[in-house]
Amino acid sequence: GAAQRPYQPLPSSCALIDSQINGHTISRVTAHRKAASTGRVRFTVDGDDIPALARELARLLPGWPFSIGETSGEADIVISHAAGGYVVHTKIAGCDALPAIDLMDAGYQTTSALFLLAASTGPHQFVVHAGAVDVGCGLVAFAGDTHAGKSSLALHLAAAGRRIFGDDRIILSVPPVAPGRRATAMALGLARKVRLPLPQDFAPAAVAYARAHQVGQTVEDVVYLDAAPGEAAPFGERLPISALVLLDRRPDAVMAFEAVGAAETVRRLIGLTMGPHLTTQALLAALALLASTVPVLRLTAPNSCSAATAILTHDFTAVS
């Protein structure tokens, strides 16, 4: 793998994907991003898989238009063939060689690298496995482990007419405490998804929404969803966070909110957070600051429909 080097953001607002064959760069894919301040990223693909990779990234990042052309220059991300699949090499410390079993997986790993590069452009930013919804007084971010129901919750909230800032990953920015400065979440423009078959406890409106917004074929057990104009925040849009909700889905649970202390918040979030450009001490300090400046609630609910109802009916102005 490539030697680990700290990433230095480049002054541009587009991402470039270079295809390198026999040592010569012959094509690229450019992803322009409005309202973005994430820098310019170059990719090199070993082989002639660039069209397929472009299609995969266009599916995963529907808000980023792609085109093919020619370019040259040092690559920030290199995708190479390996036994049984691919390896996504990056300049990100600790993430310099991300294995991928196929091109679809390589596309997913590439988006992960893109988001980490985006987060690295700010000293107080990091990626979190979380979604977020605009509740009018700001964003409610909802975080949880895999299968905690983030995507299903976002689907129910979208079906209820709420604007979604993400259903899987967002970038949190937690600046030092100062008048007028608040923690914010940034949308990443990642395609929303839902697992099939839909659970029987899905609300009828959510089922209808999923059917109406399904795009393309099912990939394994996942279907991707599109969004009408205004339904989903584009890449780079930020809003202040009014509350952070930690999801706790239990089939036999009674729906309830409960305040969460700073220590538990940090403990729950540390495993969901990615910020390899930050030291462990800096990341822990940022999470502690987030926990002390943003109200944190545990939401226990039996399913995503109940969780959505709880968020839609809760008065977050009373806790922000």
N, C-alpha and C positions, 0 to 999 in steps of 0.2 A: 504494500500500500504506500501511498504518498506520505512524506514526512509531515508530521503535525505542525501547523503554523497558525498563528492567530489570524483570523479573517479581518482584512481591512476593506471596508465598504468602498465601492467605486461611485463616482458622482454621475449617476444616470438614473432613469426611471424605467428601465426595461431589462428583461432577462434574455440572454442569448444562449442558444444551444448550438454548439458546433459539432459537425460530424467530421471525424478525421479518419481517412482511409489511406493506408500506406504512407503515413507521415504527412499527408497534405490535407489541410482543411478545405472541404469542398461545399459544405452547406451549413445552414443554420436554421433555427427556429427562433423567432423573436416574439416575446410575450410582453406587450405594452400594458402598463398598469397605471390607471388614473389614481391620483391622490396618494401615490406611493412615495416613500422616501427610503426604500430598501436598497438602493444601489443597483449596480449592474453586475450580472452574474453570467459567466461563460461556461458552457458545457462542451465536453468532447465525448463523442460516442465512437467507440471502437467497432468498426463494421458498418454495414449499410442498413442499420435498423432505425435511422433517423425518422422516416415517415411514420413508422409504427409507434415510435416513442412520442412523436408529436401528436398523434391521434389519442394516445393514452393520456398525455398531459392535458389535452383539450377537454377530455371527458372529466378528468379529476379537477381541473381548474377552469370551469366554464366561463368565468368572467375575464379570462386572459386570452385575447385573440392571438393566434399563431400564424406565422408566414415563414416560407423557406427562401433563403438567399445565400449569399456567400459572406464570409468574414474570416478573420484571423485573430490571433492573440492567445495569451495564456488562459487556460481553463481553470475555473474555480471548482468545477465538478467534472469528473471523468467517469464515464460509464464504460466498463470493459467486460468482455466475455470471460467467464470462468467456468470451471467444471460444474455442469449441472445448472448453469444460469448466468448471472451477471454479478458484478460488484460495482457499487456506486462509491467512488472515491471523492472525498471532499477535503477542504482546507480547515474543517471544523475539528478542533481538538477533541479527541475521544470519539469522533464519528468519522474517522478518516477512511473507513472501509465498511460499507453497509452491504451485506449480502442480499441478493434477490434471486428467487428461484426461476422467474420468467420475466418477460418484458413488462407485464402488468405490475408485477411486484417492484420492478426497477422504477416504473413511473411513480409508484407510491413512495418509495424511498427517496426519489428525487424531489417530490413535493415536500417531504419531511426536511430534506436538506435546504430547500428554498426557504422554508419557514424559519429554520434556525439562522440562516443568513439574514433574513429580514429582522429577526429579533436582535441580532448582533449589532445592528446599526444604532442602537440606543444603550446607554450604560445601565439603565434600570429596567430593561425589557427581558421577557422570557416567554417561551411557549408553554401553554398549559393544555392538557387534555380536558377540555371543557367546551361547553356551548354558551351562548348568551342570547338574550331576548330584550328588545326595547320595551319597557313597561311605561314609558311616558315621562317618568322622573329620572331616567337614566337606564342603565343596563342592569339586568339581573343575570349574573354569570352562574352557570350550574356545572359543577365538576363531579366526576365520579370515575371509578375504575371501569375497565372494559366490561360491557354488558350491564352497566348500571342504568342504562335507559336514556342516555343523552340524546341520541338521534330520534328515538321514539317520542321523547318529550318535546323536542324541537318540532317534530311533525305535528303533534297536537297543538302546539302554540301557533304554528303557521296556519293550521286549519282554522284556528280561532281569529285569524286576521292580524296576528302580531308579527312585527318585523324581526327577522332572525339574523344574528351576527355570526352564527356558526353553530354546528351541531356536534363537533368533534374536537377541534383545536382552535384556539384563539391566542393572540399575543397580549399579555398583560404588561402594562407599564406602571411602575410604582415609584414615582419620583420622591425625593426627600420632602419631608413635611415643610410646607410654606403656604402662606395665604394665597388662596385661589388655585392651588395645585391639588389635583385629585388623581387617584388611580384610574386608569382607563383600560378599556379592552379594544383591540383592533381586529376587524374582520379580515379573514385570509382568503376569501373567495373560493374555498374548497367546496366541491359539489356535496350537497346533502344526500344522505342515503338512509335506507331502512332495510331491515332484514325480512326475508320472506320465509315461510308464510306469515302474514300479519297475525299477531295474537288475537284470540277471540275477545279479549277485553278492550280492544281498541274502540274508541268512540266512532260512531258511524261517519261523522264529519271527517275524521282523520283517515278512515278507510277511503272515503270518496276523494279526499285530497291526494292521497298516495296514488290512486288509480289515474287521476287526472294529470298528475305531474310526472309520472314515470317516463324516463327517457332511455332508449336503447334496450339491450337485452339484459337479463339478470346475469350477474357475474357471481358464480357460485350461489350463495344464498342472499346476495345483496343486490338491491336495485337502486339506481341513482335517480334523483329528483331534480327537475328544473324549477325555476321560480319566475313568476310574472314580474314585470318591472316594479320595483319598489318593495317587493316581498322579502328580499334578502339584501343585506348590506354588501356593497362591493369591496374588493380588496383595498385595504388602506383606510377605510372609514373607522373613526374612533368615537367613542362616547364614554363619559364618566360611568363608573360602576357604583350603583346604589346599594347593591347587596351581593354577597356571594352565597350560593346555596350548595351544600354538600349533599349529594343524592344518596339515599339509603333505601333501596327497594327491597321490600319483604312482602311476600304474598299474603301473609296473615296479619300485616300491620294495620294499625289505625292511622289515618293521615294526620300528621302533626308537624309543626315547626318547633324547633328548639334552638336556643342560642348556643353557640359553640365558642369555647375559649380559644385564646391565641395558641396555646401549646398544642391542642388537638388539631387546630387548623393547619399549623405548620406540618405536623406529623402526617395529616391526610394528604396535603398538597405536594409534599416533597417527592413522592413517588409518581406524581402526575405531571411534574414540571421538567422542562428541558431548557437549559441555558448554559451550554458548554463554553460560551465565551466569558462566563462569570466564574469566579472562584466559588467554592462551596460556602465559604463564609459570607460572600456577597449575596448569594442566592438565598441562604437562610435568613440573612438580614432583611432582604426584600420581602420574603414571605412573612416574616414577623411584623414588618411595617404594614403590609397589606392587612394582616389579621387585626392590627391595632387601629387602623383608620377606616376600614370598611366593615359594616355589620356582616357577620357570618352566621348562617342558620343551617341546621341540619333539617332536611326534609325527609321524613319517613313516610312512605306511601306504598300501597300494594302493587301499583302499576303506573304506567306513564299517563294514562287518562286522569287518574286521581292526582298525580303530581302536577299536571298542567292546570287542573282546576284550582289546586292550592296556590299556584303562582299567580294565576289570573285573578283570584279573589283576595289575595293578601295585600294589605296596605304597606307598601315598602317605603312610603314617605314617613311612616312612623318610626322606622328603624334607621333611615339614612341620615 
